Every structure is written in structure tokens, then in C-alpha cells.
Amino acid sequence: MLRSKLLYIFLITVLLSVSPHLSGQTEQKDNSGVTRVVVQGSDTIPLIELPEVRVYDRRDFDYLYLKRKYRRLIRNVKKAYPYSKIAGTKLKELDDQLASIENEKEQKVYIQKTEKEIMGQFEKEVKKLTVTQGIILVKLIDRETGRTSYQVIKELRGSITAFFWQGIARIFGNNLKAEYDPEGADRVIEDIVRGIEAGFI
């Protein structure tokens, strides 16, 4: 009887001294998590949540097409918008400076100098814009300045230069005379621009 009690105490002591090491090893090797289960009879079935998979009927393809088109428009507006802001700022600076220069010859020299600076700074980047992004940029310049790109060129470089660049633009499917219409044709672009300005696009 005494012998069995001593054996019992010995076993408990050994288990208590070993158990921290065992639990430490188990924690290191155990990569499993807690999973909900359903018990049906003698079977235990794990409940695993899978990500939702959407299956579209053929009629939903129009919606998906429009969604892709909208995403593409967002990407194009985000690409063109910063340049329209720069154009608006630069044009305001140019207008302010030209107002202080009375001599017409000096004005032309200043315009050419400013044009070279802008071209040197942004020509490579603007050339990378797609035709669609270029069309959006022309409209956004009108939004920022209140003047079409054609009017800006005409005022700064004259009618012949404006006519020349309008011809080049038309070859590439653009129109420098295009006016920005935030309530009509350009309503979606306006929504995207406001989203960019608000910081959630």
C-alpha cells in the first residue's frame, strides 16, 4: 500500500516536471487553428468558410464591360489630372507675368522661355500619355483654366500655330477646341475628378 502511494507520488512529480517541456514543444510544432465542427452521428465534420465565388449569367456581361470601362476611365483620368493642374498653375503664373510686361516683343521672349522650361520638364512624361489620356487632358485643361487648349495656344502663339496644332490633334482623334461639360458629356469624368480631389479615388 505504501509502495503504491510512493509510486503514485513519484509519477505525479515526474509528469509535473516534464509537462512544461512537452507543452513548449507542442506549441512550437502546432500550426493548426481553431475550427468549428459539426458532429453527425459518429462523424466530426469541420466547417471551413471559403471565399465567395461569383457566377455571372450571360446578361451580366454588359455590367462587367461597363465596370471595366469605368475602371479604365479612372486610370486615364488619374494619369491626366496632375498635368491639367500643372497647366492651370503655369498658365496663371504666365498670365500674371505677362500683365506686368508691356512690351510685346518682351512678352514673346518670355512666352518662348516659359514654353522651353515646361517642355524640358514635362515633354517626356506627356508624350507617354495615350490618345485617350490626351483627350481627357485637353478637357481637364479647359476645366482648370476656363479656356480650351485651342484658345490658350491662340492667345500665346497666334492663330496660325493654334490652327496647326488643331490639325495635328485631329489626326490623333483629339480636338483642342473641345469644351469641358461637367453636367453633360463629361459628368463621369467630373465625378472621378471630385473623387480624386476628395482623396477617395
Buried (B, 14 or more C-beta within 10 A) or exposed (E): EEEEEEEEEEEEEEEEEEEEEEEEEEEEEEEEEEEEEEEEEEEEEEEEEEEEEEEEEEEEEEEEEEEEEEEEBBBBBBBBBBBBBBBBEBBEEBEEEBEEBEEEEEBBEBBEEBBEEBEEEBEEEBEEBEEBBBBBBBBBBBBBBEBBBBBBBBBBBEEEEBEEBBEEBEEEEBBBBBBBBBEEEBEBBBBBBEBBEEEEB
